[in-house]
Amino acid sequence: MPEGIAAPVDPRAVIAARNNADWCAVVCRMHHVETRFDDDAWVASRRTPPLYPDAVTLSPHPSPVEILRSIDDSPGCSIKDSFASLELSQHGFRPLFDAEWIYRDPARRHDDSGLRWSVIHTAVELAEWGRAHGNGDVFHAALLEDPAVAIVVAHEGDAVAAGAVANRSEAVVGISNLFTVTAAEDQAWPGAVTAISDRFPGLPLVGYEDGPSLEAARRAGFTSVGPLRIWLKD
């Protein structure tokens, strides 16, 4: 690629970013935070729940000034730069971490991980899942009534071994919040993929990961389709 010319954006990354923004909107709605989708970004009217961004970019070249005008950009603000294309240092932000969007074709119904996966249907089950996840206060029982959301859990015996969240958009299903307790990541990823594909059959899976989780996702059949960056204002 000649110097000064940006690499083309994989359309699968655009779809993944929109799906992730859809999930952020669902969580914010549970917490009575108003949000909106513009052409270039999803933005929240006030500070979002813990570990959730205040904005998610939806195009490679949005206006940082316009985004910052739309959100609470006081210390603690975070922005998901979906295409790692922004420069926010001059606005008081620092890169928190880099990650990669991931994509997987629809899964066949096969899982030999040895874990017993199921979809959560009750508030009691969700509370148990939330304690194992570690950020359980974010996940309200109203999520269980959303047909576009599935919260899945794996058990070893009676104990939670792993879990994940799925959210369906028009053409894909997102996988996020994958965590492990006693299971290995190479057990959890294939099992979660199968459980989510059983719930939303025939749809490709998208998400984002970094570090060892990214490598485990790749071993479970995912492909990296583009970079992203999380910015934080101290």
N, C-alpha and C positions, 0 to 999 in steps of 0.2 A: 504494500500500500504506500503510495507516494507520501512524503512528509506533508503535513498540513491538511490531508484529506482524511476525514473520519471514516472508520470502518463501517460498513452497512450494518444496520440493526436487524438481528434475526427476528422475524415476525412472531416466533414462538415466545421470545422475551417480552414483546409487547402484550401478548395474551396473558402471560404469567403475571406481569405487573398489574394488569387490570384485575385479574382474579384475586391477587393479594390485596388490592385496594378494596375489592368487594368484601373480603373477609374483615378488613379493618373497619369498614362501614357497619358491618353486622355487629361487631363487638362494641363499637361506639354507640350504636342504637340501643344495645342492652344497658348502657350506662347513661342514657339520655344526653348524649353529646351529639349535637347536630353537625352533619357533614354535607358536603356537596361534591359533585363531579364536574370539573371544568374540562375544556378540551385538552389541557396540558397536565392537569394534576387533580388528585383527590385531596381535599383539605378539610380539617376539622375546625369548628368555630371556637373551641376552647381546648384546654389540655386534655389529652386522651388518657385512657387507662395505662397503668405501668407496662412498659416494654412495647407499647404501640406508638407508631409515628404520628406526628401532627400533620404530615403531608406525605403523599406518595406521588412521584412524578409519573406521568402516563405517556409522555413523548420525550424524545432525546434532547430537545432544545427549548425547555420552558424558560420563562422569565423568572429568575430568582426573586427579583423585587416584587413581582406580582404575587408570587407564592407567599413571601414573608408578610405582605400586606394582608393576607387572607387568614393568617393563623396567629396564635399567641407565640411570638418569637422571643419571649423572655427566657432566662436561663432554665435549662431542662428541656427545651424544645428539641425535637429530633425530626429529621427529614430523610425519607427513603428516596435516594437518588437512583432511580430504577435503571439508569443506563450509564452510571458513573461518569456523567457529563457535566456536572455543575462544579463551580468553584465558589464555595461558601465561606472560605477563610476570612475574606474581607468583611463578612457580616458577623463575625464572632463565633463561627462554628469550627469544629475540628472533625476529621474523619474518625469515627468510632470503630468501624470494621468494614472490610470488603467481603463480598460473597458472590455467588454465581446463581443465576436462574437455572433451574433444571427442568427437563422435559422427559416424559416417558410415554411411549405408545400404550394403548390400553392393555391391561394385564390379562393373561389367561388365568383361569381359576386353578392355581397350583401354589401350594405353600407347604414346604417340608421343614419349617423352622422348629416345629415341636411345640409352639405356643398355641394357646386356645384363644382366638380372637372373637369379639362380639361387638355389636353396636350398643351404646349406652341408651337406655330408655327412661330411667327414673332419676329423680333428684338425689336419691341416696347413692346410686351408682356414680353419679356425677361428682358428688362430694368426695367419695373415695378416690376417684380419678384425679380430682383437683389437688388433694393432699399429696398424692404421688407425683403429680406434675410440678408442684411447688409454687405455682402462681394461680391457685384455684379461685381466688376471689374474682378474677376477671371473667370466669365462665359461669354465667347465670343459667338457671334452669330453663329460662325461656328459649335458650338455644335448642333445646330438645324438641321444640315445637316447629322449628324452621325446617321445611322439607329440603332446603338446599344445604343443610349442615348435617354432618354425621360425626359424632365423637366416638372413637373406637378404642377398645382396651384389650390387652392381652393378659391372661392370668396363667400363673404357674401354681397349681393347687388353688388356694383361696386368695392368694396375694396378687396384687397388681405387678406385672412384670414389665409392661411397656404400654404406651398409648400414643394417640395422634388425633388430629382434627382434619376433617375434609370439608371443603366448601365448593359447591358446584356453581360454575358460571355457565354461560350459554353453550360453550363448546369444550370446556375442560373442567377438571376437578382439581382443586388445590389440596396439597398435603402440607400441613404445618404442625408446629408444636409437638413434633415427634420426640418422645423422651423414653428413657429406659430406666428401670429400677434394678432388676436382677437379670434381665435379658441382655445379650450382646447386641450391638447395633446391627451386625450382620444377620441376626435373627429378626430384629424388629422391623427393619426396612422391608424385606420381602413379605413378611406377614401383614404389615400395615397396608402395603400396596394391594395385596389380595383382598383384604377385608374391605378396603375402600372401593376397589373395583367391583366387588360383589354388591356393594350398596349403590354404586353409580356405574353400571356396566356400559362398556363400549366407549368410554370417554378417556382421552389422554390425561395424564397426571402432570401437574406442574408444581413448582415450589421454589425455594431458594435455600441454600446451605453454604457452609464454609467449613474448612478444617476437616477433621476426621469424619464428621457427619456427611460432608460432601463426598468423600471417598466411599463411604458405605452406600450412599445413594447411587453412585455410579456403579458399584458392584451389583446393585439391585436393578440395574437396567436403565438408569437415568443418564441423560446427556446434558452437559453444560451448554447453554445457549446464549449466554451474555453476562457481563459483569453488572454489579450494583454496589452502591456504597451507602452506608448509614452515616449521616452527619449529626453531631450533637453540639448544642450550645451550652457551655459551662456557666 
